[in-house]
Amino acid sequence: MRAALVGARIGQSLTPGMHEAEGRAHGLAYSYNSFDTDLAPWRGMALGAILDRVEAEGYRGLNITHPHKMAVIAHLDRLSGAAAVLGTVNTVVFDGAERVGHTTDYSGFAAALRASALAAKDKRVVQFGAGGAGSATALALVDAGARVTLIDKDADRPEALAAKLRAARPQSTIDIGPADLVHADGVVNATPLGMDAYPGMAFDPSALRPDAWVADIVYFPLETALTTAARARGLKVMNGGAMALYQAVDAFELITGLKADTGRMQETFDRLMAERPNQCTETPRARP
C-alpha cells in the first residue's frame, strides 16, 4: 500500500515517519512518500495531474497541505463530513470508484480537545485566526458546544467564517472580536504566530483568568512563546503536538482502513520530535 503527502516546503514533516512506523506495527507493506510541489519533479505540475498520476500508480490516499487544501476539491468526486462544511481538504482517499476528500484538521483538533480535557461545552472560547486551519478548529469548538469569538488581522475572514459556521450549525453562538480576554474560559491560537518563521504571540496570556486554558496549533517548535508564557502563569495548556498526533491517527485510519494505536503513534511522534535539533519533546499524553 502506498500513500503520500502533497504540499510545498514539507521537508520537515513528521507525517511520513509516523505513518510508516504505524504501518510496520500492523505488519503492513506500507510506503509513505513526500511530494514537495516546490521541488522537481512536482514543481510546475498541475495538481490534477499529480492526483491522476498517483491514482494510476495505485496509491491508496494522500495527505494534502498548504497551499493545496482548497484547490484539490476541484479534482475530487465527493467531500465527507466537515470537509463539505468547510470547503477544505487535507486527506484524499482513492477507493477505486471515487476520490473522497476529508479533513482531519477538524477531527484531529476535536480529538485533541477531548484527550486534553479542555472544557468547551457552554464555555466562552476566543480564537485568534480564521484561515484554513482556523476554520477547522472553529467548527470543532462549535461542535463541542463552545460559544466562539473569532479574531483575525484580516477583518473579512472572521465574518466569512462565521457566516459559513452559522449556516452549517444554526444553533451555534459565534461572535466577531475584539474580545475582553478576562471573560474567556479558553483561547485558541490558530495563526502561524509562534512558528520559527513567525515569532511572537497572538495574545498575551497574562490577560487571562487563572482558570482559563490555552490551545496552540503550532508544533514547530512544539513549545512556543505562547505556551511557555501560559504555563508560567499556571494555565492549562495544549500545545500543537496534540492536534498533530490525532490528525495523523485519523488520516492513517482513513487511508489504510486499519485502527491506529494512538499511544504507539504518540511514542513515534515523541521519538521523531526528539530527533529534531532544538525541539522540546514534552507532549500531552494521549488517551488510547
N, C-alpha and C positions, 0 to 999 in steps of 0.2 A: 504494500500500500504506500502511496506517495501523496504528500501534501507540500505546501509551500507558503511562505509569507511574501506578499507583494506590496512594495511601498518604496518611498525614497529615503535614503540615508538610514538604512535599517541594519547596518553592520554590527551595532551593539546589542541588538535584540536578544533576549533570553528565550524567546519563543521556540526556536528550533531545538535547542538543547532540552527544554522542558518536555516537548512533545516526543522527541526520540527516546528520552530516558523512560518515560511512561510506557511508550510502545514496547521497549525491551522488557520491561517488567511484566507485560502481558504476554510475552513470547511472540510478539507481532513483528513481522518483517516490515518495518515502517521507516521510511526515509522522509525527512522534512528539510526542504531547501529554502534558500533566500533568493528572491528575485528583486534586486535593487534597481528600480526604474531610473535611477540617476547614473547607472553604470551599464556598460556593454555586457551582454547583447540586448538588454532590455530597454536601454535608453533610446527614446525616439519611437519605440514600438507602441502602436495603439493598444489601449487597454483591452479592447475587444479581441484583438489579435492574440494577446497574451492568454486570455481565457480560452479562446479557440484552440490554441496550441497545447496548453496543458490538459485540457479535457480530451483532446485527441490522443495525447500520450498516456492517458489512463489515470491521471491524478484524481484522487477522491475528493479533495477540497483545498480551499485556500483561505488563509487569513489575509485581510485587506487592511492596510493602514494608510496614513497620510501620504499623498493627497488624494486618494482614490475612493474614499468611503462613500461618497455620493455619486461619483461618475460611474462606478461599477454597476449601479442599479439599471442603467440602460441596457446592460448585457445579461440581465437575469430574467427568468421566467416568473418568479414569484418571490415575494417578501414574507417572512414569517414573523408573527408577534410584534414585538417592539420595533423591529426594523421597518414594518409597514407604517407604524405610527409616526416614527421619527424621520423616515426617508434617509436613513444612513445604514450602511452595512459594513461589518468587519469580518464576517465569516461567510464563505460561499461553499455549498455542498453540491457536488455533482452526483445525482443519484441514478443516472442513466436515462431518465425520462425528462428531467428538467433541472435547471440551475436554481437553487433556492438560497436566498440571502437572509442572514441572521445578524443580530447584534449582541455580542457577548460583552460589549461595553455596558449595556443595560443590565444584563443578568449577572455579570461579574460584580458590578458595584452593589446591586441588590443583595447578593450573597455575602459580600464583604460587610455590609451594614449588619446583617443578621449575625454573622460569625463574630463580629467585634462588639456585639451587644450595644450598639449606639441607638438610643431611643429616638424613634422618629414619629410614631403614631401620635397624632394630635399635638406635635411639637412644632415650634417656630424655628424653621431652618432657613438660614440665609446662604445662598450660593453665589459665589463670585465666578463668573464665566458662563456664557450662554452660547458657546460654539458647538462644534460637533460632539466632543466628549461631554460637555455640559448639558447637551440635550438628553443624553442617555442617563446621566446621574440625576438630572431633574425629574425625569419620568420615574426613575427608581424611587426617589424620595416621595413623589406624589403617590405612587402605588403602595408605599409603606405607610401612608396616612399622614405625612407631614404637611404643614402649611408653609409653602415655599415662597421666599422673596428672591427675585433674580436681579443681579447686578452685573453689568458689563461695561467696559470702556466704550464699546460701540453701542450707542443708545438704541439703535434699531433692533439689535439682536434679542434683548430680553422681551420686547414687545412681540416679535415674531414667534419666539419660542413659547411664550405664554399663550398666544392665540392657538398654537398647534396643540399644546397640552390641554387647554380648556375644551377644545373641540373633541379630543380623544377621551378626556376624563371630565365630563361636565360637572361632577360634584366636587372637583378639586378646588382648593384655595391657593391662588397664585397671585402674588403681588410683584410690582416692579419697584426696585430700590430708588433712592438710597434707603438704608435701614439703620436704626439705632441698635448696635450690636449688644447693648446691655440687656435687651429684651430677647435675644436669641438663645434658644436651647442648644443649637448646633450650627456650625458654619462649615461649608464645603469650599475648598479651593479647586475649581475646575478650569483654572487658567494655566498657562505654561510657567507662570512665575514660581521660582524655586528651582527650576532646571538650571544646569550649569550655564547654558547659553542665555538664560533669562533670570538673573539673580534678583532677589528681593522677595517681598511678601505682598499678597493681595490685600491683606488687612492686618491690623495689629491685635494679636490675641490678648493683649493686656486690657482691651476694652470689654472682654467677655466676663460673665459671671463665673465664679469658681466651679459651678456645677455644670457648665456648658461643655460641649465636646467639639473637636476639630477633626475634619477628614480632609486629606490631601490626595489627589490622584497622581501626583508626580512621584516617580520612583527611581529616577536617575538625577540626583542622588536619592537614596532611599530615605534618608533623614534630611529634610530641607530646613531652611532658616525658620519657616513657619512651624513645622512640627517640633523642632528643637525649642523654640520660644514657648510654644504651647505646653510642652512637657515641663519646662522650667516653671511655668505658672501653676502646675499641678492639674492641668486639664486632661480629660480623657482624649486620647489621640489615636487616629487610624491613619497610618501612612499609606503611600501608594502601592506598597507591596501587596496589600490585601486584595485590592481590585485586580492587580496584575495576575495574581495567583488564580483567582476564580474565573477570570477571563480565559485563562489557559485551560483550566479544568473543563469549562463548558465547551470550548472550541474542540478540545480533544474528543469529547463525547459525541459532538455533532459530526465530526469528520470520520471517526473510526467506528462509531456505534457501540463502543465499549465504555463501561463505567470506570471513570478515573478514580484513583485513590488520592483523595485530597491531601492527606497527611504526607504521603510519599511525594507528591508534587511540590508540597511546601518544602520538604527536605531538599529536593532538587533545586528549587528556587534559591534557598539559602546557600547551597553549595555554589551555584553559579554566581550569585552576588558576591560571595566571599572570594571568588577567583578574580573578580574585577579589582583593579587598584583603587584605593581611596574610597571604598564603599563600606558603609556601616552594614552589618549583616543581621541586625536585630529586626525580625519581622513579627507581626502579631501571629500567635499560634492559631492555626486553622482548626476548625471543628470538622471532623470527618463527615 
